[in-house]
Amino acid sequence: MKQLTASTSVPPERRREFWLTLIGFMALAFAIRFAVLASRLGGDFSDRTIPFTAIGGSDIPGWLGMARHFVGTLRMDYWMLAARPPLFTLMLALIFKLGGSTATALIVQSALGSLTMGIGYSLATRLLERTPIPQPHRWAMLVGVILIIDPADVWIDTTLLAEPLFNLLVAALLLNLTRYVQDRHPVDLGLTALWMALAMFTRPTAIFLWLAAPVILIPLIRRWWRPVAALAIVGLTVYLGWSYRNLQYTGTFTYSLFTNFTLLFFRSLSAEHLVTGVSPDELQIRYVREIFEVAGDPRAGSASLNPDLMWEFMATPDPVRYAAMGQIIRRTLVRYWWGAVLGTPIGVVRMFALTAPLPSWFRPIELIYHAMLYGSMLVGAWRAFRAKHWELLLLTVVPILYFTGLTLISQTSAMDTRMRTPITVPIAVLAGYGASFVSSFIWPSRVPTSSSGSLA
């Protein structure tokens, strides 16, 4: 598929404007995130006063436990590693090893979010300057503004969760993949593979990115089999290697033991609840009892089982229990498949509508913001398709569909816009492109002009 190409001649003043804007945007993004972090902590950055609820909730003890393990030893035998890949906690361990505190780690998280914003602005500049929209650098600046103020991103960048690092790696992957598609430099392909591997070692949702890459590369590159094969080799190596590690420590060959846990206690439970009306607590107890029965646990006959026992299976080292969970998942989703279908729109709303930890007074503002953001995104996707801007369309829509689909397959409950943050960058790029199209109706005298070059 042919793309509009840009001249390689870039006026020095334009390049200077790009870098000044990039630096200014990143500084503003960090300032906003630091101010939000300071506000949530009441200005007190002492580790003894930082509540888990203010920096990510119930996941935080698990992340800190893994980090403290790595501070003492680099052995890969910590039990939670079977559910969560190690890169984020290795980063935390490095911060603690160098004398940093939890507050230091939170500041680093805000810096990572600011870097993600900068990479997103660079990606927008590259993609939009390959389209005939007027003043593409101005619309790229709009994308930067979106990434600076996006409520879900600002919140997640001030927590001690894995998303800031993961989102940075996904954004870097998309930027280098775009550079490779446009310029065919092998270094960009190598960096794409590196960011993909590191993303896989950060969150399990990245494990099939090497399968999504061909959807982008095949239509855009004539000799597509080379980059596709390179990314597949890297992706499979990481996937098989970490799954083998889990086999050695838990007896189960899987990339993450969290897979069956979420599919059973979030996705399957939701489907059965919607169809039968049985309460989630009752279903949790029934699932737990059945797993205990298969595993020969004497608690199976107890009359005092409670729903909280489900958390025993989040990273169960028992392959019998893990297999029993898989059997219940398959049976439930086959029997109540239409409940899973009905639950999907609910998951979409939860994933894209509201950021649960934000105050209730902010919800109307966030809903209006999201209506404008997603409306512009849909206009941008439609316009890119009609105009056959395949490079822009594939490099944004494919990652959006990949992360949305993989998330909704695994769960439709216990989620909010935190799950959307890995794709804020491509959403914002499409929204900026869509906004340029909407503006042409408001100011029809503005005639599209061709791009003058790529700055990013």
Secondary structure, 3 states (H helix, E strand, C coil): CCCCCCCCCCCHHHHHHHHHHHHHHHHHHHHHHHHHHHHHCCCCCCHHHCCHHHCCHHHHHHHHHHHHHHHHCCCCCCHHHHCCCCHHHHHHHHHHHCCCCHHHHHHHHHHHHHHHHHHHHHHHHHHHCCCCCCCHHHHHHHHHHHHHHCHHHHHHCCCCCCHHHHHHHHHHHHHHHHHHHHHCCHHHHHHHHHHHHHHHCCCHHHCCHHHHHHHHHHHHCCCCHHHHHHHHHHHHHHHHHHHHHHHHHHCCCCCCCHHHHHHHHHHHHHHHHHHHCCCHHHHHHHHHHHHHHHHCCHHHHCCCCCHHHHHHHCCCCCHHHHHHHHHHHHHHHHHCHHHHHHHHHHHHHHHHCCCCCCCHHHHHHHHHHHHHHHHHHHHHHHHHHHCCCHHHHHHHHHHHHHHHHHHHHHCCCCCCHHHHHHHHHHHHHHHHHHHHHHHHHHCCCCCCCCCCCCCC
